[in-house]
Amino acid sequence: MNQQFSRKRKSTKSGSPHTLIFALLALTVIAGGACGGPKKSPGSAETQPVDKGKILYYRNPMNPKITSPVFKKDEMGMDYIPVYENEVQKP
């Protein structure tokens, strides 16, 4: 019998299935921690209510030149954004 046909093939796989599972688990944990962002305490400034004043009008979220005296949605279903008296620049 010819020896070239009796040789065993070398495996192309590297590592075990456990190595792959461990690597995927490690990447998931790292990605989850990176995407979480910084934690805010309940008493931080962003959670405290801010008095913005009276709502003057509502503006289209995609085109600030389009305004409305009442709340409504634009043609894409996006809410108009309230504009408060404290946000308006006085000349």
Backbone atoms as SQL, in Angstrom:
CREATE TABLE atoms (id INTEGER PRIMARY KEY, chain TEXT, resi INTEGER, resn TEXT, atom TEXT, x REAL, y REAL, z REAL);
INSERT INTO atoms VALUES
  (1, 'A', 1, 'MET', 'N', 0.836, -1.175, 0.000),
  (2, 'A', 1, 'MET', 'CA', 0.000, 0.000, 0.000),
  (3, 'A', 1, 'MET', 'C', 0.889, 1.250, 0.000),
  (4, 'A', 2, 'ASN', 'N', 0.419, 2.270, -0.692),
  (5, 'A', 2, 'ASN', 'CA', 1.173, 3.503, -0.819),
  (6, 'A', 2, 'ASN', 'C', 1.105, 4.295, 0.479),
  (7, 'A', 3, 'GLN', 'N', 2.227, 4.830, 0.947),
  (8, 'A', 3, 'GLN', 'CA', 2.282, 5.530, 2.234),
  (9, 'A', 3, 'GLN', 'C', 1.617, 6.901, 2.197),
  (10, 'A', 4, 'GLN', 'N', 1.532, 7.512, 1.034),
  (11, 'A', 4, 'GLN', 'CA', 0.955, 8.849, 0.999),
  (12, 'A', 4, 'GLN', 'C', -0.534, 8.842, 1.304),
  (13, 'A', 5, 'PHE', 'N', -1.220, 7.707, 1.090),
  (14, 'A', 5, 'PHE', 'CA', -2.648, 7.616, 1.398),
  (15, 'A', 5, 'PHE', 'C', -2.915, 7.196, 2.830),
  (16, 'A', 6, 'SER', 'N', -1.921, 6.659, 3.491),
  (17, 'A', 6, 'SER', 'CA', -2.128, 6.180, 4.853),
  (18, 'A', 6, 'SER', 'C', -1.772, 7.222, 5.907),
  (19, 'A', 7, 'ARG', 'N', -1.302, 8.394, 5.482),
  (20, 'A', 7, 'ARG', 'CA', -0.970, 9.433, 6.449),
  (21, 'A', 7, 'ARG', 'C', -2.246, 10.002, 7.075),
  (22, 'A', 8, 'LYS', 'N', -2.118, 10.377, 8.320),
  (23, 'A', 8, 'LYS', 'CA', -3.251, 10.997, 9.014),
  (24, 'A', 8, 'LYS', 'C', -3.275, 12.478, 8.690),
  (25, 'A', 9, 'ARG', 'N', -4.465, 13.000, 8.566),
  (26, 'A', 9, 'ARG', 'CA', -4.611, 14.434, 8.322),
  (27, 'A', 9, 'ARG', 'C', -4.374, 15.205, 9.611),
  (28, 'A', 10, 'LYS', 'N', -3.795, 16.361, 9.465),
  (29, 'A', 10, 'LYS', 'CA', -3.636, 17.229, 10.628),
  (30, 'A', 10, 'LYS', 'C', -4.941, 17.984, 10.841),
  (31, 'A', 11, 'SER', 'N', -5.289, 18.144, 12.073),
  (32, 'A', 11, 'SER', 'CA', -6.515, 18.869, 12.413),
  (33, 'A', 11, 'SER', 'C', -6.316, 20.361, 12.150),
  (34, 'A', 12, 'THR', 'N', -7.329, 20.986, 11.528),
  (35, 'A', 12, 'THR', 'CA', -7.248, 22.433, 11.285),
  (36, 'A', 12, 'THR', 'C', -7.845, 23.221, 12.434),
  (37, 'A', 13, 'LYS', 'N', -8.447, 22.535, 13.387),
  (38, 'A', 13, 'LYS', 'CA', -9.051, 23.225, 14.526),
  (39, 'A', 13, 'LYS', 'C', -7.969, 23.629, 15.510),
  (40, 'A', 14, 'SER', 'N', -8.104, 24.800, 16.080),
  (41, 'A', 14, 'SER', 'CA', -7.164, 25.234, 17.106),
  (42, 'A', 14, 'SER', 'C', -7.933, 25.458, 18.399),
  (43, 'A', 15, 'GLY', 'N', -7.505, 24.850, 19.453),
  (44, 'A', 15, 'GLY', 'CA', -8.170, 25.009, 20.734),
  (45, 'A', 15, 'GLY', 'C', -9.369, 24.088, 20.867),
  (46, 'A', 16, 'SER', 'N', -10.030, 24.202, 21.989),
  (47, 'A', 16, 'SER', 'CA', -11.204, 23.370, 22.251),
  (48, 'A', 16, 'SER', 'C', -12.457, 24.232, 22.218),
  (49, 'A', 17, 'PRO', 'N', -13.630, 23.615, 22.201),
  (50, 'A', 17, 'PRO', 'CA', -14.864, 24.405, 22.243),
  (51, 'A', 17, 'PRO', 'C', -14.958, 25.252, 23.511),
  (52, 'A', 18, 'HIS', 'N', -14.350, 24.783, 24.590),
  (53, 'A', 18, 'HIS', 'CA', -14.376, 25.538, 25.842),
  (54, 'A', 18, 'HIS', 'C', -13.623, 26.864, 25.703),
  (55, 'A', 19, 'THR', 'N', -12.551, 26.861, 24.926),
  (56, 'A', 19, 'THR', 'CA', -11.787, 28.086, 24.710),
  (57, 'A', 19, 'THR', 'C', -12.637, 29.114, 23.971),
  (58, 'A', 20, 'LEU', 'N', -13.362, 28.674, 22.962),
  (59, 'A', 20, 'LEU', 'CA', -14.224, 29.570, 22.192),
  (60, 'A', 20, 'LEU', 'C', -15.337, 30.133, 23.068),
  (61, 'A', 21, 'ILE', 'N', -15.953, 29.286, 23.867),
  (62, 'A', 21, 'ILE', 'CA', -17.028, 29.738, 24.747),
  (63, 'A', 21, 'ILE', 'C', -16.499, 30.751, 25.759),
  (64, 'A', 22, 'PHE', 'N', -15.329, 30.471, 26.315),
  (65, 'A', 22, 'PHE', 'CA', -14.733, 31.390, 27.280),
  (66, 'A', 22, 'PHE', 'C', -14.429, 32.738, 26.630),
  (67, 'A', 23, 'ALA', 'N', -13.881, 32.717, 25.413),
  (68, 'A', 23, 'ALA', 'CA', -13.552, 33.960, 24.720),
  (69, 'A', 23, 'ALA', 'C', -14.808, 34.774, 24.444),
  (70, 'A', 24, 'LEU', 'N', -15.875, 34.132, 23.995),
  (71, 'A', 24, 'LEU', 'CA', -17.126, 34.836, 23.731),
  (72, 'A', 24, 'LEU', 'C', -17.723, 35.411, 25.012),
  (73, 'A', 25, 'LEU', 'N', -17.662, 34.652, 26.091),
  (74, 'A', 25, 'LEU', 'CA', -18.163, 35.127, 27.372),
  (75, 'A', 25, 'LEU', 'C', -17.362, 36.336, 27.855),
  (76, 'A', 26, 'ALA', 'N', -16.049, 36.292, 27.716),
  (77, 'A', 26, 'ALA', 'CA', -15.198, 37.402, 28.135),
  (78, 'A', 26, 'ALA', 'C', -15.503, 38.655, 27.316),
  (79, 'A', 27, 'LEU', 'N', -15.680, 38.507, 26.007),
  (80, 'A', 27, 'LEU', 'CA', -16.005, 39.660, 25.167),
  (81, 'A', 27, 'LEU', 'C', -17.358, 40.250, 25.534),
  (82, 'A', 28, 'THR', 'N', -18.313, 39.401, 25.862),
  (83, 'A', 28, 'THR', 'CA', -19.640, 39.875, 26.252),
  (84, 'A', 28, 'THR', 'C', -19.570, 40.680, 27.538),
  (85, 'A', 29, 'VAL', 'N', -18.819, 40.211, 28.500),
  (86, 'A', 29, 'VAL', 'CA', -18.685, 40.919, 29.777),
  (87, 'A', 29, 'VAL', 'C', -17.976, 42.253, 29.577),
  (88, 'A', 30, 'ILE', 'N', -16.927, 42.255, 28.764),
  (89, 'A', 30, 'ILE', 'CA', -16.186, 43.489, 28.525),
  (90, 'A', 30, 'ILE', 'C', -17.058, 44.495, 27.795),
  (91, 'A', 31, 'ALA', 'N', -17.775, 44.053, 26.766),
  (92, 'A', 31, 'ALA', 'CA', -18.640, 44.954, 26.000),
  (93, 'A', 31, 'ALA', 'C', -19.777, 45.486, 26.866),
  (94, 'A', 32, 'GLY', 'N', -20.339, 44.664, 27.714),
  (95, 'A', 32, 'GLY', 'CA', -21.418, 45.102, 28.597),
  (96, 'A', 32, 'GLY', 'C', -20.950, 46.153, 29.580),
  (97, 'A', 33, 'GLY', 'N', -19.755, 46.022, 30.095),
  (98, 'A', 33, 'GLY', 'CA', -19.215, 47.003, 31.021),
  (99, 'A', 33, 'GLY', 'C', -18.877, 48.307, 30.342),
  (100, 'A', 34, 'ALA', 'N', -18.412, 48.232, 29.098),
  (101, 'A', 34, 'ALA', 'CA', -18.031, 49.445, 28.380),
  (102, 'A', 34, 'ALA', 'C', -19.245, 50.242, 27.949),
  (103, 'A', 35, 'CYS', 'N', -20.345, 49.569, 27.648),
  (104, 'A', 35, 'CYS', 'CA', -21.532, 50.269, 27.152),
  (105, 'A', 35, 'CYS', 'C', -22.396, 50.823, 28.279),
  (106, 'A', 36, 'GLY', 'N', -22.170, 50.390, 29.491),
  (107, 'A', 36, 'GLY', 'CA', -23.008, 50.820, 30.597),
  (108, 'A', 36, 'GLY', 'C', -22.852, 52.286, 30.941),
  (109, 'A', 37, 'GLY', 'N', -21.683, 52.826, 30.716),
  (110, 'A', 37, 'GLY', 'CA', -21.441, 54.228, 31.011),
  (111, 'A', 37, 'GLY', 'C', -21.301, 54.458, 32.502),
  (112, 'A', 38, 'PRO', 'N', -21.014, 55.683, 32.865),
  (113, 'A', 38, 'PRO', 'CA', -20.852, 55.988, 34.282),
  (114, 'A', 38, 'PRO', 'C', -22.192, 55.943, 35.013),
  (115, 'A', 39, 'LYS', 'N', -22.147, 55.481, 36.227),
  (116, 'A', 39, 'LYS', 'CA', -23.362, 55.404, 37.041),
  (117, 'A', 39, 'LYS', 'C', -23.600, 56.748, 37.715),
  (118, 'A', 40, 'LYS', 'N', -24.840, 57.175, 37.739),
  (119, 'A', 40, 'LYS', 'CA', -25.194, 58.447, 38.371),
  (120, 'A', 40, 'LYS', 'C', -25.880, 58.162, 39.700),
  (121, 'A', 41, 'SER', 'N', -25.567, 58.964, 40.677),
  (122, 'A', 41, 'SER', 'CA', -26.211, 58.807, 41.969),
  (123, 'A', 41, 'SER', 'C', -27.611, 59.415, 41.915),
  (124, 'A', 42, 'PRO', 'N', -28.538, 58.943, 42.759),
  (125, 'A', 42, 'PRO', 'CA', -29.895, 59.464, 42.731),
  (126, 'A', 42, 'PRO', 'C', -29.987, 60.957, 43.005),
  (127, 'A', 43, 'GLY', 'N', -29.017, 61.541, 43.680),
  (128, 'A', 43, 'GLY', 'CA', -29.074, 62.957, 44.013),
  (129, 'A', 43, 'GLY', 'C', -28.299, 63.839, 43.052),
  (130, 'A', 44, 'SER', 'N', -27.918, 63.291, 41.888),
  (131, 'A', 44, 'SER', 'CA', -27.124, 64.089, 40.958),
  (132, 'A', 44, 'SER', 'C', -27.955, 65.214, 40.352),
  (133, 'A', 45, 'ALA', 'N', -27.281, 66.205, 39.796),
  (134, 'A', 45, 'ALA', 'CA', -27.945, 67.396, 39.270),
  (135, 'A', 45, 'ALA', 'C', -28.891, 67.073, 38.123),
  (136, 'A', 46, 'GLU', 'N', -28.600, 66.019, 37.354),
  (137, 'A', 46, 'GLU', 'CA', -29.440, 65.699, 36.209),
  (138, 'A', 46, 'GLU', 'C', -30.800, 65.143, 36.609),
  (139, 'A', 47, 'THR', 'N', -30.923, 64.594, 37.797),
  (140, 'A', 47, 'THR', 'CA', -32.200, 64.024, 38.215),
  (141, 'A', 47, 'THR', 'C', -33.071, 65.031, 38.952),
  (142, 'A', 48, 'GLN', 'N', -32.504, 66.169, 39.347),
  (143, 'A', 48, 'GLN', 'CA', -33.267, 67.185, 40.056),
  (144, 'A', 48, 'GLN', 'C', -34.123, 67.974, 39.066),
  (145, 'A', 49, 'PRO', 'N', -35.365, 68.271, 39.420),
  (146, 'A', 49, 'PRO', 'CA', -36.197, 69.055, 38.512),
  (147, 'A', 49, 'PRO', 'C', -35.639, 70.469, 38.359),
  (148, 'A', 50, 'VAL', 'N', -35.680, 70.967, 37.140),
  (149, 'A', 50, 'VAL', 'CA', -35.171, 72.299, 36.846),
  (150, 'A', 50, 'VAL', 'C', -36.337, 73.154, 36.379),
  (151, 'A', 51, 'ASP', 'N', -36.474, 74.347, 36.955),
  (152, 'A', 51, 'ASP', 'CA', -37.537, 75.255, 36.550),
  (153, 'A', 51, 'ASP', 'C', -37.105, 75.963, 35.273),
  (154, 'A', 52, 'LYS', 'N', -37.694, 75.561, 34.159),
  (155, 'A', 52, 'LYS', 'CA', -37.337, 76.141, 32.870),
  (156, 'A', 52, 'LYS', 'C', -38.235, 77.302, 32.508),
  (157, 'A', 53, 'GLY', 'N', -39.256, 77.514, 33.293),
  (158, 'A', 53, 'GLY', 'CA', -40.168, 78.607, 33.009),
  (159, 'A', 53, 'GLY', 'C', -41.364, 78.132, 32.187),
  (160, 'A', 54, 'LYS', 'N', -42.064, 79.098, 31.646),
  (161, 'A', 54, 'LYS', 'CA', -43.278, 78.844, 30.880),
  (162, 'A', 54, 'LYS', 'C', -42.927, 78.407, 29.451),
  (163, 'A', 55, 'ILE', 'N', -43.733, 77.493, 28.901),
  (164, 'A', 55, 'ILE', 'CA', -43.544, 77.067, 27.517),
  (165, 'A', 55, 'ILE', 'C', -44.099, 78.158, 26.604),
  (166, 'A', 56, 'LEU', 'N', -43.254, 78.677, 25.719),
  (167, 'A', 56, 'LEU', 'CA', -43.677, 79.724, 24.796),
  (168, 'A', 56, 'LEU', 'C', -44.322, 79.141, 23.534),
  (169, 'A', 57, 'TYR', 'N', -43.699, 78.100, 22.989),
  (170, 'A', 57, 'TYR', 'CA', -44.207, 77.446, 21.779),
  (171, 'A', 57, 'TYR', 'C', -43.499, 76.107, 21.618),
  (172, 'A', 58, 'TYR', 'N', -43.886, 75.375, 20.602),
  (173, 'A', 58, 'TYR', 'CA', -43.265, 74.095, 20.290),
  (174, 'A', 58, 'TYR', 'C', -42.616, 74.202, 18.916),
  (175, 'A', 59, 'ARG', 'N', -41.456, 73.555, 18.750),
  (176, 'A', 59, 'ARG', 'CA', -40.775, 73.609, 17.459),
  (177, 'A', 59, 'ARG', 'C', -40.605, 72.215, 16.878),
  (178, 'A', 60, 'ASN', 'N', -40.542, 72.158, 15.566),
  (179, 'A', 60, 'ASN', 'CA', -40.330, 70.905, 14.853),
  (180, 'A', 60, 'ASN', 'C', -38.920, 70.406, 15.161),
  (181, 'A', 61, 'PRO', 'N', -38.748, 69.124, 15.499),
  (182, 'A', 61, 'PRO', 'CA', -37.419, 68.631, 15.864),
  (183, 'A', 61, 'PRO', 'C', -36.440, 68.606, 14.689),
  (184, 'A', 62, 'MET', 'N', -36.946, 68.537, 13.457),
  (185, 'A', 62, 'MET', 'CA', -36.074, 68.474, 12.295),
  (186, 'A', 62, 'MET', 'C', -35.859, 69.842, 11.634),
  (187, 'A', 63, 'ASN', 'N', -36.746, 70.788, 11.899),
  (188, 'A', 63, 'ASN', 'CA', -36.627, 72.120, 11.317),
  (189, 'A', 63, 'ASN', 'C', -37.081, 73.145, 12.353),
  (190, 'A', 64, 'PRO', 'N', -36.159, 73.742, 13.082),
  (191, 'A', 64, 'PRO', 'CA', -36.518, 74.677, 14.155),
  (192, 'A', 64, 'PRO', 'C', -37.299, 75.902, 13.690),
  (193, 'A', 65, 'LYS', 'N', -37.308, 76.196, 12.406),
  (194, 'A', 65, 'LYS', 'CA', -38.051, 77.349, 11.904),
  (195, 'A', 65, 'LYS', 'C', -39.557, 77.094, 11.893),
  (196, 'A', 66, 'ILE', 'N', -39.947, 75.808, 11.926),
  (197, 'A', 66, 'ILE', 'CA', -41.370, 75.457, 11.950),
  (198, 'A', 66, 'ILE', 'C', -41.802, 75.344, 13.403),
  (199, 'A', 67, 'THR', 'N', -42.775, 76.167, 13.799),
  (200, 'A', 67, 'THR', 'CA', -43.236, 76.183, 15.188),
  (201, 'A', 67, 'THR', 'C', -44.748, 76.014, 15.253),
  (202, 'A', 68, 'SER', 'N', -45.225, 75.738, 16.472),
  (203, 'A', 68, 'SER', 'CA', -46.652, 75.581, 16.706),
  (204, 'A', 68, 'SER', 'C', -46.968, 76.106, 18.103),
  (205, 'A', 69, 'PRO', 'N', -48.128, 76.744, 18.294),
  (206, 'A', 69, 'PRO', 'CA', -48.491, 77.208, 19.638),
  (207, 'A', 69, 'PRO', 'C', -48.946, 76.061, 20.547),
  (208, 'A', 70, 'VAL', 'N', -49.280, 74.903, 19.960),
  (209, 'A', 70, 'VAL', 'CA', -49.733, 73.743, 20.742),
  (210, 'A', 70, 'VAL', 'C', -48.857, 72.536, 20.424),
  (211, 'A', 71, 'PHE', 'N', -48.838, 71.579, 21.351),
  (212, 'A', 71, 'PHE', 'CA', -48.064, 70.354, 21.148),
  (213, 'A', 71, 'PHE', 'C', -48.659, 69.560, 20.002),
  (214, 'A', 72, 'LYS', 'N', -47.784, 68.994, 19.146),
  (215, 'A', 72, 'LYS', 'CA', -48.231, 68.107, 18.079),
  (216, 'A', 72, 'LYS', 'C', -47.050, 67.273, 17.605),
  (217, 'A', 73, 'LYS', 'N', -47.308, 66.420, 16.624),
  (218, 'A', 73, 'LYS', 'CA', -46.269, 65.576, 16.038),
  (219, 'A', 73, 'LYS', 'C', -46.044, 66.012, 14.600),
  (220, 'A', 74, 'ASP', 'N', -44.809, 65.806, 14.116),
  (221, 'A', 74, 'ASP', 'CA', -44.542, 66.144, 12.724),
  (222, 'A', 74, 'ASP', 'C', -45.003, 65.021, 11.811),
  (223, 'A', 75, 'GLU', 'N', -44.756, 65.157, 10.508),
  (224, 'A', 75, 'GLU', 'CA', -45.235, 64.175, 9.545),
  (225, 'A', 75, 'GLU', 'C', -44.583, 62.803, 9.686),
  (226, 'A', 76, 'MET', 'N', -43.440, 62.727, 10.386),
  (227, 'A', 76, 'MET', 'CA', -42.781, 61.440, 10.627),
  (228, 'A', 76, 'MET', 'C', -43.175, 60.842, 11.974),
  (229, 'A', 77, 'GLY', 'N', -43.991, 61.544, 12.739),
  (230, 'A', 77, 'GLY', 'CA', -44.438, 61.040, 14.032),
  (231, 'A', 77, 'GLY', 'C', -43.584, 61.477, 15.205),
  (232, 'A', 78, 'MET', 'N', -42.647, 62.369, 14.965),
  (233, 'A', 78, 'MET', 'CA', -41.783, 62.861, 16.047),
  (234, 'A', 78, 'MET', 'C', -42.477, 63.999, 16.788),
  (235, 'A', 79, 'ASP', 'N', -42.326, 64.017, 18.113),
  (236, 'A', 79, 'ASP', 'CA', -42.927, 65.060, 18.943),
  (237, 'A', 79, 'ASP', 'C', -42.252, 66.406, 18.705),
  (238, 'A', 80, 'TYR', 'N', -43.051, 67.450, 18.659),
  (239, 'A', 80, 'TYR', 'CA', -42.503, 68.797, 18.641),
  (240, 'A', 80, 'TYR', 'C', -41.844, 69.051, 19.998),
  (241, 'A', 81, 'ILE', 'N', -40.792, 69.842, 20.009),
  (242, 'A', 81, 'ILE', 'CA', -40.006, 70.091, 21.221),
  (243, 'A', 81, 'ILE', 'C', -40.454, 71.409, 21.854),
  (244, 'A', 82, 'PRO', 'N', -40.734, 71.401, 23.183),
  (245, 'A', 82, 'PRO', 'CA', -41.140, 72.653, 23.827),
  (246, 'A', 82, 'PRO', 'C', -39.971, 73.638, 23.920),
  (247, 'A', 83, 'VAL', 'N', -40.274, 74.897, 23.717),
  (248, 'A', 83, 'VAL', 'CA', -39.287, 75.976, 23.870),
  (249, 'A', 83, 'VAL', 'C', -39.745, 76.815, 25.053),
  (250, 'A', 84, 'TYR', 'N', -38.883, 76.907, 26.069),
  (251, 'A', 84, 'TYR', 'CA', -39.219, 77.607, 27.304),
  (252, 'A', 84, 'TYR', 'C', -38.742, 79.047, 27.256),
  (253, 'A', 85, 'GLU', 'N', -39.349, 79.882, 28.095),
  (254, 'A', 85, 'GLU', 'CA', -38.994, 81.295, 28.107),
  (255, 'A', 85, 'GLU', 'C', -37.555, 81.531, 28.527),
  (256, 'A', 86, 'ASN', 'N', -36.975, 80.637, 29.325),
  (257, 'A', 86, 'ASN', 'CA', -35.577, 80.776, 29.751),
  (258, 'A', 86, 'ASN', 'C', -34.596, 80.427, 28.631),
  (259, 'A', 87, 'GLU', 'N', -35.066, 79.722, 27.587),
  (260, 'A', 87, 'GLU', 'CA', -34.189, 79.309, 26.500),
  (261, 'A', 87, 'GLU', 'C', -34.115, 80.328, 25.373),
  (262, 'A', 88, 'VAL', 'N', -35.062, 81.248, 25.318),
  (263, 'A', 88, 'VAL', 'CA', -35.125, 82.210, 24.224),
  (264, 'A', 88, 'VAL', 'C', -34.146, 83.348, 24.482),
  (265, 'A', 89, 'GLN', 'N', -33.335, 83.653, 23.464),
  (266, 'A', 89, 'GLN', 'CA', -32.377, 84.763, 23.559),
  (267, 'A', 89, 'GLN', 'C', -33.108, 86.074, 23.327),
  (268, 'A', 90, 'LYS', 'N', -32.968, 86.991, 24.250),
  (269, 'A', 90, 'LYS', 'CA', -33.602, 88.304, 24.091),
  (270, 'A', 90, 'LYS', 'C', -32.592, 89.258, 23.487),
  (271, 'A', 91, 'PRO', 'N', -33.018, 90.058, 22.474),
  (272, 'A', 91, 'PRO', 'CA', -32.061, 90.966, 21.815),
  (273, 'A', 91, 'PRO', 'C', -31.632, 92.115, 22.687);
